């Protein structure tokens, strides 16, 4: 598998991680021995250092440093919330035009942590597909930014709103996921790390990286009658 490189200089590399590819080996990751970290090292022919993580089921931008010094400097930008990350998702139902989800989340050790997610509804779609007691099916295309990076934060926050992300397991709607599998043969999670902006620590230039959505995400945008996927 050859990874799609979105940005590269002598200090940093960003890839467009496909859905289903884990970032690196972890006790929480099973049934695979293929990871983005190893693939990129082999592709470039040198060591790289992952700067953050996105869920295995999430596609989109994944940033690496090529040396320990840059890793430390960019990691500090993440810690100081000086890197703007924007996601795209398709969720169940009609969202308000915009909003903020301020709800604490419990981590794997049971500790409660603050978590803040902002969203803007880009489009809404209503299809003549009966679902449960409803005669139609409603969906929203949403742009998301986060101020904290808790485990499965976006997925858990939108489930809390009762607008789960389509294809999410276990935080999503199993009935919707079944509908998408049976009607469209779709079992990806429709969450994509779309854009990242920050100031390069070495060159002091503004870096803006954007990752095209996957073919599967683009197909579902079309099936659900959202805008031309090329816009995203």
C-alpha positions in Angstrom: 0.0 0.0 0.0 1.4 3.4 -1.0 0.2 6.3 1.2 -1.0 9.6 -0.3 1.4 12.4 0.8 -0.4 15.7 1.2 2.6 17.8 2.4 6.3 17.2 2.7 9.4 19.2 3.6 12.7 18.3 5.3 11.0 18.4 8.7 7.4 17.3 8.3 5.3 14.9 6.3 1.5 14.7 6.2 -0.5 11.8 4.7 -4.1 11.2 3.9 -4.7 8.2 6.0 -7.3 5.8 4.6 -10.3 4.5 6.7 -9.4 1.3 8.6 -5.6 1.9 8.8 -4.3 2.2 12.4 -1.6 4.8 13.1 0.8 2.4 15.0 0.8 -0.8 17.0 -1.2 -0.6 20.3 -2.7 -3.1 22.8 -6.1 -1.7 21.7 -5.5 -2.6 18.1 -6.1 -6.2 17.0 -6.3 -8.2 13.8 -3.8 -6.3 11.8 0.0 -6.0 11.4 -0.2 -3.1 8.9 0.2 0.4 10.3 0.6 3.9 8.9 3.9 4.5 10.8 5.6 1.5 9.3 4.2 2.1 5.8 5.4 5.7 5.7 8.9 4.7 7.0 9.2 2.1 4.3 7.8 4.5 1.6 10.2 7.3 2.5 13.2 5.2 3.5 13.8 6.8 6.8 12.4 7.1 10.3 9.4 9.3 11.1 7.7 10.3 14.3 3.9 10.5 14.7 2.7 13.8 16.1 -0.8 12.9 16.9 -3.4 10.1 16.4 -6.7 9.8 14.7 -9.0 6.8 15.1 -8.4 3.8 12.9 -11.9 4.3 11.5 -11.3 8.0 10.8 -9.7 9.0 7.4 -7.7 12.1 6.7 -4.7 14.1 7.7 -2.0 12.5 9.8 1.1 14.5 10.5 4.7 13.2 11.2 8.0 14.7 12.0 11.3 13.6 10.4 13.4 14.2 13.5 13.0 14.3 17.3 13.6 18.1 17.6 10.7 18.9 15.2 8.6 16.3 16.9 9.1 18.1 20.2 8.3 21.5 18.8 5.2 20.5 16.9 4.0 18.4 19.8 4.2 21.6 21.9 2.0 23.3 19.3 -0.6 20.6 19.8 -0.3 20.9 23.6 -0.8 24.7 23.4 -3.8 24.3 21.0 -1.9 26.2 18.3 -2.9 23.8 15.6 -6.4 24.2 14.1 -7.9 20.9 13.0 -11.2 20.7 11.0 -13.2 17.5 10.4 -16.1 16.6 8.1 -18.8 14.2 9.1 -22.2 12.9 8.1 -24.5 12.5 11.0 -28.1 11.3 11.6 -30.8 13.9 11.7 -30.9 17.6 11.2 -28.4 19.5 13.3 -28.8 23.2 14.3 -26.9 25.6 12.1 -24.0 25.7 14.6 -23.2 24.9 18.2 -20.7 23.8 20.9 -20.7 20.6 22.8 -19.2 21.1 26.2 -19.4 17.7 28.0 -16.8 16.0 30.1 -15.6 12.5 28.9 -14.2 9.7 31.0 -10.9 8.2 29.8 -9.8 4.6 29.9 -8.7 4.9 33.5 -12.0 6.3 34.6 -10.8 9.9 35.0 -13.3 12.6 33.9 -11.8 15.1 31.5 -13.1 18.4 30.0 -14.0 18.1 26.3 -15.0 20.9 23.9 -16.3 20.4 20.3 -17.6 23.1 18.0 -19.6 22.4 14.9 -21.2 24.1 11.9 -23.9 22.4 9.8 -22.9 22.8 6.1 -25.9 21.1 4.5 -29.0 19.0 5.3 -30.5 16.3 3.3 -33.9 14.5 3.5 -34.4 11.3 1.5 -37.7 9.5 0.8 -36.5 6.5 2.7 -38.8 5.4 5.6 -36.9 4.6 8.8 -38.6 3.4 11.9 -41.7 5.6 12.6 -40.5 8.2 10.2 -41.4 8.4 6.5 -38.1 10.0 5.5 -34.5 9.8 6.5 -32.6 13.0 7.5 -28.9 13.6 7.5 -26.5 16.6 8.1 -23.1 17.3 6.7 -21.1 18.9 9.5 -17.8 20.7 9.9 -16.2 20.1 13.2 -13.4 21.6 15.2 -12.1 20.5 18.6 -10.3 22.3 21.4 -9.4 19.1 23.3 -8.3 15.7 22.0 -10.0 13.1 24.1 -10.4 9.5 23.0 -13.3 9.3 20.5 -14.3 12.8 21.5 -16.1 13.7 18.3 -17.9 10.4 18.1 -19.0 10.4 21.7 -20.0 14.0 21.6 -22.3 13.6 18.6 -23.8 10.5 20.0 -24.5 12.5 23.2 -26.4 15.0 21.0 -28.4 12.0 19.5 -26.9 12.8 16.1 -24.4 9.9 15.8 -21.9 9.7 13.0 -23.0 7.3 10.3 -21.0 4.1 10.3 -19.7 4.6 13.9 -19.4 1.5 16.0 -19.9 1.4 19.0 -21.0 5.0 19.5 -23.3 5.2 16.5 -26.8 4.0 15.6 -26.8 0.3 14.8 -30.1 0.6 12.9 -28.7 3.4 10.7 -25.5 1.5 10.1 -27.5 -1.6 9.1 -29.5 0.6 6.6 -26.3 2.0 5.0 -24.8 -1.5 4.8 -27.9 -3.1 3.2 -29.0 -0.2 0.9 -25.6 1.2 -0.2 -23.1 -1.5 0.9 -21.4 1.1 3.0 -19.7 0.2 6.3 -17.0 2.9 6.6 -17.3 5.6 9.3 -18.1 8.9 7.7 -15.7 11.0 9.7 -12.8 12.7 7.9 -9.9 14.8 9.2 -10.2 17.4 6.5 -7.9 20.4 7.2 -5.0 21.4 9.5 -3.5 24.9 9.9 -0.4 25.9 11.9 2.7 28.0 11.9 5.8 26.0 10.9 8.2 26.1 13.9 11.3 26.2 11.7 10.3 28.4 8.8 7.6 30.5 10.5 5.3 30.1 7.5 1.6 29.4 7.6 0.9 25.8 6.7 -2.5 24.8 5.5 -3.0 21.1 4.7 -6.2 19.8 3.2 -7.1 16.1 2.6 -9.6 15.2 -0.1 -12.4 12.9 1.2 -12.1 9.2 0.4 -13.9 7.6 -2.5 -16.4 6.1 -0.1 -17.1 9.4 1.6 -17.5 11.1 -1.8 -19.9 8.3 -2.9 -22.1 8.8 0.1 -22.2 12.5 -0.3 -23.6 11.8 -3.8 -26.0 9.1 -2.6 -27.3 11.4 0.2 -27.7 14.3 -2.3 -25.2 16.6 -0.7 -23.0 19.0 -2.7 -20.4 17.9 -5.3 -17.8 16.0 -3.3 -15.1 17.8 -5.3 -15.9 20.9 -3.2 -14.5 19.0 -0.2 
